[in-house]
């Protein structure tokens, strides 16, 4: 996907639209499609897709050869076909499909447009293996353009992260970066050979911030959030309860996190029955 997008100067929604058109066009590079169907596939509203198509025309990546009329869709010629594997193009391009209420899973962030399900070819399949571990996610965050999207898990993340430390670290990082406005998270139903699955996506917003220590890999998101909880908790709130509330974990899990921070000397006791405080070293990392 990344190599394909380097073949165009289009960004954000325009780049996604070009990839989709390239993948679905026939052997002549032609495709008939409506703005609504493109919007359904790439997860942007119709105005954004209209602007994206105009940007692609201005860049010379596509040409409108028939504007369509009535119920007929406009037809485009894809002049800059960026599909990553042109030899693997389908002889008969996969049709666009109409979305329905059961095809989407609501995004946890207000204003985010969830994507509809699609077949296993095309843009979703290319995204599927984007994020493999925490280092890969952080590299993607540093290098991706605003509007870029990655899939960081497919399955049931609540259950799967309990079996994988890598996935748990990724999930905590995505949650942290989402809370700071750096990433926009989504959940989308997709169809795979094994059946319908939930794809968990993150999109770079171009806004917000990513804590420098986390982005640099100096501290993991779980520790960062726990340390922030301890440092900024109310006077009447214990460190354990603050961690529990901010991370959404059980009391027992919060206790384990607290002990882990103490063992690594990221927090220290303020005295007998006086509670915990963040050490100077940890304070430097998270500020």
DADA-V607649 format. One record per run of one state. SS is the DSSP state (H for helix, E for strand, C for the rest). FROM is the first residue (numbers start at 0). TO is the last residue. If there is no record, write none. Layout:
<<SS;FROM;TO> <SS;FROM;TO>>
//
This chain:
<<C;0;0> <H;1;4> <C;5;10> <H;11;23> <C;24;28> <E;29;32> <C;33;33> <H;34;41> <C;42;44> <H;45;58> <C;59;60> <E;61;65> <C;66;72> <E;73;77> <C;78;84> <H;85;87> <C;88;99> <H;100;102> <E;103;104> <C;105;120> <H;121;126> <C;127;132> <H;133;142> <C;143;147> <E;148;153> <C;154;155> <H;156;162> <C;163;163> <H;164;178> <C;179;181> <E;182;191> <C;192;193> <E;194;203> <C;204;210> <H;211;214> <C;215;219> <H;220;231> <C;232;237> <H;238;246> <C;247;249> <H;250;262> <C;263;265> <E;266;268> <C;269;274> <E;275;277> <C;278;278> <H;279;285> <C;286;286>>
//
